[in-house]
């Protein structure tokens, strides 16, 4: 019995690979007696389940059959060992790997992608909202800082004004209204410390519309020098802390004009208050 005929029992039982089946069929097509033996085995295999008395196979057939069984078992063990995850790989990692190659993974991946996309969009919106809130907070902080500085400056000015008002060595210079505001009048209080700082108080000076301010001028040999802007209230009263790089009493005169909001480099509007300084005569 050659190697091909040893495959006859497995052919009859349908336990050959496609290549082995092709080899057997090619062989019997060339050998009529071998074909007859194969057909006999096929018929025997078909009625085998209905036999009541099993017939032991011949020695060579039995040996070939057992060898075939052992080979199949060994192949099965090899495939099983190859498919088994390595011992150093955690069980959950192998589960994830199996999930990635499973048919259901495509649906899982699609759902996960949608969830990640929605989460990403919401995260970006949250970042934009936080950025906007942060910008608003920064602007609020900046406004509070500016307001605090203004209040601090106002407090310092009030303290300086009170110091001048209560100083026994202060000098008072009256200022009269002009033809544009004949009922207005003011008083310039000059400090004793070289006369650098002074306070100007005004009464009966009408409040101005939006976009206009009153500007105080120190007038000397070189012309008017702006020394501050101010507004009057509804009662016509106003206060200005005058600041000058030169002693106030070193100028010849003082005046007040109506100027655009923010003030001007030189008087452009009507002069509403004007007065001479007692120690004028130039710097």
C-alpha positions as CSV (number, residue, x, y, z in Angstrom):
1,X,0.0,0.0,0.0
2,X,1.5,3.3,-1.1
3,X,1.0,6.7,0.6
4,X,-2.0,7.6,-1.6
5,X,-3.9,4.5,-0.8
6,X,-3.2,5.1,2.9
7,X,-5.5,8.1,2.5
8,X,-8.4,6.0,1.2
9,X,-10.0,5.5,4.7
10,X,-9.8,9.2,5.5
11,X,-11.3,10.0,2.0
12,X,-14.2,7.7,2.7
13,X,-14.8,9.4,6.0
14,X,-14.4,12.9,4.5
15,X,-11.5,13.8,6.7
16,X,-9.0,15.0,4.0
17,X,-7.9,18.5,3.0
18,X,-8.8,19.7,-0.5
19,X,-5.2,19.0,-1.7
20,X,-5.3,15.5,-0.3
21,X,-8.7,14.8,-1.9
22,X,-7.4,16.0,-5.2
23,X,-4.4,13.6,-5.0
24,X,-6.6,10.6,-4.2
25,X,-9.0,11.4,-7.0
26,X,-6.2,11.9,-9.6
27,X,-4.7,8.6,-8.4
28,X,-7.8,6.4,-8.7
29,X,-8.7,8.0,-12.1
30,X,-5.5,6.3,-13.4
31,X,-6.0,3.0,-11.6
32,X,-9.4,1.2,-12.0
33,X,-8.6,-1.4,-9.2
34,X,-7.7,1.4,-6.8
35,X,-10.9,3.2,-7.7
36,X,-12.9,0.1,-7.0
37,X,-11.2,-0.3,-3.6
38,X,-11.9,3.3,-2.8
39,X,-15.6,3.0,-3.7
40,X,-15.9,-0.1,-1.5
41,X,-14.4,1.9,1.4
42,X,-16.9,4.7,0.7
43,X,-19.8,2.3,0.7
44,X,-18.6,0.7,3.9
45,X,-18.2,4.2,5.5
46,X,-21.8,5.0,4.6
47,X,-23.3,1.9,6.2
48,X,-20.8,1.9,9.1
49,X,-23.2,3.8,11.5
50,X,-25.8,1.1,11.0
51,X,-23.6,-1.9,11.6
52,X,-24.3,-3.7,14.9
53,X,-21.1,-5.6,15.1
54,X,-18.1,-3.4,14.6
55,X,-15.4,-4.9,12.4
56,X,-11.9,-4.1,13.6
57,X,-9.8,-2.5,10.9
58,X,-6.7,-4.2,9.5
59,X,-3.4,-3.6,11.1
60,X,-2.0,-1.2,8.5
61,X,-5.3,0.7,8.3
62,X,-5.5,1.0,12.1
63,X,-1.9,2.2,12.4
64,X,-2.5,4.8,9.7
65,X,-5.8,5.9,11.3
66,X,-4.2,6.3,14.7
67,X,-1.2,8.2,13.2
68,X,-3.7,10.5,11.5
69,X,-5.5,11.1,14.7
70,X,-2.3,11.9,16.6
71,X,-1.2,14.3,13.9
72,X,-4.6,16.1,14.0
73,X,-4.4,16.4,17.8
74,X,-0.9,17.7,17.7
75,X,-1.9,20.3,15.0
76,X,-4.9,21.3,17.2
77,X,-2.6,21.8,20.2
78,X,-0.2,23.9,18.2
79,X,-2.9,26.2,16.9
80,X,-4.4,26.4,20.5
81,X,-1.0,27.3,22.0
82,X,-0.4,30.0,19.3
83,X,-3.7,31.5,20.0
84,X,-3.3,31.6,23.7
85,X,-2.2,35.1,25.1
86,X,1.2,35.3,26.6
87,X,1.4,35.0,30.3
88,X,2.9,38.4,30.8
89,X,0.0,40.1,29.0
90,X,-2.8,41.1,31.3
91,X,-6.1,39.4,30.7
92,X,-7.9,42.7,30.1
93,X,-5.4,43.6,27.4
94,X,-6.2,40.3,25.5
95,X,-9.9,41.1,25.9
96,X,-9.3,44.5,24.3
97,X,-7.3,42.9,21.5
98,X,-10.1,40.4,20.9
99,X,-12.6,43.3,20.8
100,X,-10.6,45.1,18.2
101,X,-10.7,42.1,15.8
102,X,-14.3,41.1,16.6
103,X,-17.1,41.8,14.1
104,X,-18.9,44.0,16.6
105,X,-16.0,46.3,17.0
106,X,-17.0,48.5,14.0
107,X,-20.3,49.5,15.7
108,X,-18.4,50.0,19.0
109,X,-15.8,52.1,17.4
110,X,-18.4,54.2,15.5
111,X,-20.4,54.9,18.8
112,X,-17.2,55.7,20.6
113,X,-16.1,58.1,17.9
114,X,-19.5,59.9,18.0
115,X,-19.2,60.2,21.8
116,X,-15.7,61.5,21.6
117,X,-16.7,64.0,19.0
118,X,-19.6,65.3,21.1
119,X,-17.4,65.4,24.2
120,X,-14.7,67.3,22.2
121,X,-17.2,69.9,21.0
122,X,-18.5,70.4,24.5
123,X,-15.0,70.7,25.8
124,X,-14.1,73.3,23.2
125,X,-17.3,75.3,24.0
126,X,-16.4,75.1,27.7
127,X,-12.9,76.4,27.0
128,X,-14.4,79.3,25.0
129,X,-16.8,80.1,27.8
130,X,-14.1,80.0,30.4
131,X,-11.9,82.2,28.1
132,X,-14.7,84.7,27.7
133,X,-15.4,84.6,31.5
134,X,-11.7,85.1,32.2
135,X,-11.6,88.1,29.8
136,X,-14.6,89.6,31.5
137,X,-13.0,89.1,34.9
138,X,-9.8,90.7,33.7
139,X,-11.7,93.7,32.3
140,X,-13.6,93.9,35.6
141,X,-10.3,93.8,37.6
142,X,-8.8,96.5,35.3
143,X,-11.9,98.7,35.9
144,X,-11.7,98.1,39.6
145,X,-8.0,99.0,39.6
146,X,-8.7,102.2,37.7
147,X,-11.6,103.1,39.9
148,X,-9.4,102.4,43.0
149,X,-6.7,104.6,41.6
150,X,-9.2,107.4,41.0
151,X,-10.7,107.1,44.4
152,X,-7.2,107.1,45.9
153,X,-6.3,110.2,44.0
154,X,-9.6,111.8,44.9
155,X,-9.0,111.0,48.6
156,X,-5.5,112.5,48.4
157,X,-6.9,115.6,46.7
158,X,-9.5,115.9,49.4
159,X,-6.8,115.6,52.1
160,X,-4.7,118.3,50.3
161,X,-7.7,120.6,49.9
162,X,-8.6,120.2,53.6
163,X,-5.0,120.9,54.5
164,X,-5.1,124.1,52.5
165,X,-8.5,125.1,53.8
166,X,-7.4,124.8,57.4
167,X,-3.8,126.1,57.0
168,X,-3.4,129.4,58.9
169,X,-0.6,130.5,56.4
170,X,-2.6,130.1,53.2
171,X,-3.2,133.0,50.9
172,X,-6.6,133.7,49.4
173,X,-6.9,135.3,45.9
174,X,-10.5,136.3,44.8
175,X,-11.5,135.8,41.2
176,X,-14.4,137.6,39.5
177,X,-16.7,136.5,36.7
178,X,-16.4,138.1,33.3
179,X,-19.2,139.4,31.0
180,X,-19.9,135.8,29.9
181,X,-20.6,134.7,33.5
182,X,-21.0,137.9,35.6
183,X,-22.6,136.2,38.6
184,X,-19.7,133.6,38.9
185,X,-16.9,134.1,41.4
186,X,-14.1,132.1,42.9
187,X,-11.3,131.9,45.4
188,X,-7.8,130.6,44.9
189,X,-6.2,129.3,48.1
190,X,-2.4,129.1,47.8
191,X,-0.3,127.1,50.2
192,X,2.7,128.4,52.0
193,X,5.1,125.8,50.7
194,X,6.6,127.9,47.8
195,X,3.0,128.2,46.5
196,X,3.4,125.2,44.2
197,X,0.0,123.8,45.0
198,X,-3.3,125.6,45.3
199,X,-7.0,125.0,45.5
200,X,-9.5,126.8,43.4
201,X,-13.1,127.1,44.7
202,X,-15.9,128.4,42.4
203,X,-19.6,129.3,42.9
204,X,-22.5,130.3,40.6
205,X,-20.8,128.7,37.6
206,X,-23.4,126.9,35.6
207,X,-22.9,123.2,34.8
208,X,-21.8,122.5,31.2
209,X,-23.3,120.1,28.7
210,X,-21.6,116.8,27.9
211,X,-18.4,117.3,25.9
212,X,-17.3,120.5,27.5
213,X,-15.2,121.3,30.6
214,X,-14.0,124.3,32.5
215,X,-10.2,124.7,32.3
216,X,-8.1,126.6,34.7
217,X,-5.1,128.7,33.4
218,X,-2.1,130.2,35.0
219,X,-1.1,133.3,33.0
220,X,2.5,134.5,32.9
221,X,5.0,136.2,30.5
222,X,5.0,133.1,28.3
223,X,1.2,133.0,28.0
224,X,-1.4,130.8,29.6
225,X,-0.5,127.4,31.0
226,X,-3.2,124.8,31.7
227,X,-3.3,123.8,35.3
228,X,-6.3,121.4,35.4
229,X,-9.9,120.9,34.2
230,X,-13.1,120.6,36.3
231,X,-16.9,120.6,36.2
232,X,-19.4,122.4,38.3
233,X,-22.4,120.7,39.9
234,X,-26.1,121.6,39.6
235,X,-25.7,124.2,42.3
236,X,-22.9,125.9,40.3
237,X,-20.1,124.8,42.7
238,X,-16.8,123.4,41.7
239,X,-13.4,122.5,43.2
240,X,-10.0,122.0,41.5
241,X,-6.7,121.1,43.0
242,X,-4.2,123.2,41.0
243,X,-0.9,121.7,40.3
244,X,2.0,123.6,38.7
245,X,5.7,123.0,38.0
246,X,6.4,126.6,39.0
247,X,5.1,128.5,42.1
248,X,1.6,129.6,41.5
249,X,2.3,133.2,42.7
250,X,5.1,133.5,40.2
251,X,2.4,134.0,37.5
252,X,0.6,137.3,36.7
253,X,-3.0,136.2,36.5
254,X,-5.4,133.3,36.5
255,X,-8.4,132.5,34.4
256,X,-11.1,129.9,33.5
257,X,-12.4,129.2,30.0
258,X,-14.8,126.7,28.5
259,X,-13.0,124.0,26.5
260,X,-13.7,120.7,24.8
261,X,-13.7,117.6,26.9
262,X,-10.1,116.8,27.9
263,X,-8.9,120.4,27.7
264,X,-6.9,122.4,25.3
265,X,-3.3,123.5,24.9
266,X,-4.4,127.2,24.7
267,X,-7.7,128.8,25.6
268,X,-10.2,128.5,22.7
269,X,-13.5,129.2,24.4
270,X,-15.1,132.1,26.4
271,X,-13.2,133.3,29.5
272,X,-15.7,133.1,32.3
273,X,-13.5,133.9,35.3
274,X,-10.4,136.1,35.4
275,X,-8.2,137.6,38.2
276,X,-4.8,139.0,39.0
277,X,-2.3,137.4,41.3
278,X,-0.9,139.7,44.1
279,X,2.7,138.8,43.6
280,X,2.7,138.6,39.8
281,X,5.4,140.0,37.6
282,X,6.8,136.9,35.9
283,X,8.9,133.9,36.9
